[in-house]
């Protein structure tokens, strides 16, 4: 059943007065599913609803602030405390920040492994350990796969050196 423009405009007006979709649906006499269907299919209606909600919320915020100020003027301590904690930096609650040890045992093992297996500077090893921590969180188990691959490559290189009598370059470093 097609709804008239009058119902839609009554709905918008109700939202401006009370910015609650379910309340406006009951007051105008439409179902919430109808409201959400209108929102999906009618861009102009959706835009009008968003504007009405914004105006309605703004109006209710002013009403709430007015009531808060009235209670502050009447000496209500809860209102005074609320106002000060949210509007004056000196009265804002102090927030504690707990900083964990950045290197866990697993991270220390990775750091030591990196230092042992490649001639790295301390800064390079710390960067690698940090990257590994982030990567391990996003892809669990990836570090073990990489370590296995590196170990396999080292074993293959050692076998190739032995086979071809390739001398290892002591000055070969990571750039």
C-alpha positions in Angstrom: 0.0 0.0 0.0 1.5 3.3 -1.1 1.9 5.9 1.7 1.1 9.5 1.1 3.4 12.5 1.3 1.4 13.7 4.2 2.4 10.6 6.3 6.0 11.1 5.4 6.0 14.8 6.2 4.1 14.1 9.5 6.8 11.5 10.3 9.6 14.0 9.6 7.9 16.6 11.8 7.5 14.1 14.6 11.2 13.3 14.4 12.1 16.9 14.7 10.1 17.1 17.9 11.3 13.8 19.3 14.3 12.3 17.5 13.4 8.6 18.1 12.4 6.6 15.1 10.3 4.0 16.9 8.3 6.8 18.7 7.7 8.6 15.5 6.5 5.4 13.8 4.0 4.8 16.6 2.8 8.4 16.6 2.3 8.5 12.8 0.9 5.0 12.6 3.4 3.2 10.4 5.5 0.1 11.1 9.2 0.3 11.6 9.8 -2.0 8.6 7.9 0.5 6.5 10.2 3.3 7.8 13.4 1.3 7.1 12.1 0.4 3.6 11.5 4.1 2.9 15.0 4.8 4.1 16.4 2.2 1.8 14.4 3.1 -1.3 13.9 6.9 -1.1 17.0 9.0 -1.0 15.1 12.2 -0.5 13.2 10.8 2.4 16.5 9.5 3.9 18.1 12.9 3.6 15.1 14.6 5.2 15.1 12.0 8.1 18.8 12.6 8.7 18.2 16.4 8.8 15.2 16.0 11.1 17.2 13.8 13.5 20.0 16.3 13.6 17.6 19.2 14.4 15.7 17.1 16.9 18.8 16.0 18.7 20.1 19.5 18.8 16.9 20.7 20.3 17.0 17.9 23.0 20.6 18.7 23.8 19.6 22.3 24.4 16.8 21.1 26.7 19.1 18.8 28.6 21.8 21.5 29.0 19.1 24.0 30.2 17.9 21.5 32.8 21.5 20.9 33.8 22.2 24.6 34.2 19.0 24.9 36.2 20.1 22.2 38.6 23.6 23.8 38.9 21.9 27.1 39.8 19.8 25.3 42.4 22.9 23.9 44.0 22.5 20.2 43.1 25.9 18.7 43.8 25.5 15.9 41.2 24.8 18.4 38.5 27.6 20.7 39.6 30.1 17.8 39.6 28.9 16.6 36.2 29.2 20.0 34.7 32.7 20.6 36.1 34.2 17.2 35.2 33.0 17.6 31.6 33.7 21.3 31.1 36.7 22.2 33.2 40.1 20.6 32.7 41.1 21.0 36.3 38.1 18.9 37.5 38.4 16.1 34.9 39.2 12.7 36.3 42.9 11.8 36.2 43.6 8.8 33.9 46.3 6.3 34.7 48.1 4.7 31.8 49.7 1.3 32.4 52.7 0.6 30.2 53.7 -3.0 29.8 57.2 -4.2 29.3 57.5 -3.9 25.5 59.5 -7.1 25.1 57.9 -10.4 26.1 59.9 -13.6 26.4 58.9 -14.6 22.9 60.0 -11.2 21.6 63.4 -11.5 23.4 63.9 -14.9 21.8 63.2 -13.4 18.4 65.6 -10.5 19.1 68.3 -12.9 20.2 67.7 -15.2 17.2 67.9 -12.2 14.8 71.2 -11.0 16.4 72.7 -14.5 16.3 71.8 -15.3 12.7 72.5 -12.0 11.0 75.1 -9.3 11.7 72.6 -6.6 12.6 72.9 -3.4 14.6 70.8 -3.2 17.8 68.4 -0.8 16.1 67.8 -3.1 13.2 67.2 -6.0 15.5 64.7 -4.0 17.5 62.9 -2.9 14.3 62.7 -6.6 13.2 61.4 -7.7 16.6 58.7 -4.9 16.6 57.7 -5.9 13.0 57.5 -9.5 14.0 55.3 -8.7 17.0 52.8 -6.9 14.8 53.0 -9.5 12.1 52.5 -12.4 14.5 49.3 -10.7 15.8 47.9 -10.3 12.4 48.9 -13.8 11.1 49.5 -16.3 14.0 52.2 -18.9 13.2 53.8 -16.9 10.4 57.1 -16.5 12.3 57.6 -20.2 12.7 57.1 -20.6 8.9 59.6 -17.9 8.2 62.2 -19.3 10.6 61.8 -22.8 9.0 62.3 -21.3 5.6 65.4 -19.3 6.7 66.9 -22.4 8.3 66.2 -24.4 5.1 67.8 -21.8 3.0 70.9 -21.7 5.3 71.2 -25.5 5.1 70.9 -25.3 1.3 73.5 -22.6 1.1 75.9 -24.5 3.4 75.4 -27.6 1.2 76.1 -25.5 -2.0 79.3 -24.1 -0.4 80.5 -27.5 0.6 79.8 -28.8 -2.9 81.3 -26.0 -4.8 83.9 -25.0 -2.2 82.5 -21.5 -2.1 84.3 -19.5 0.6 82.0 -17.5 2.9 82.5 -13.7 2.7 83.1 -12.4 6.3 82.3 -8.9 5.2 78.8 -9.7 3.7 76.4 -7.7 5.9 72.7 -6.7 5.7 72.3 -3.3 4.2 
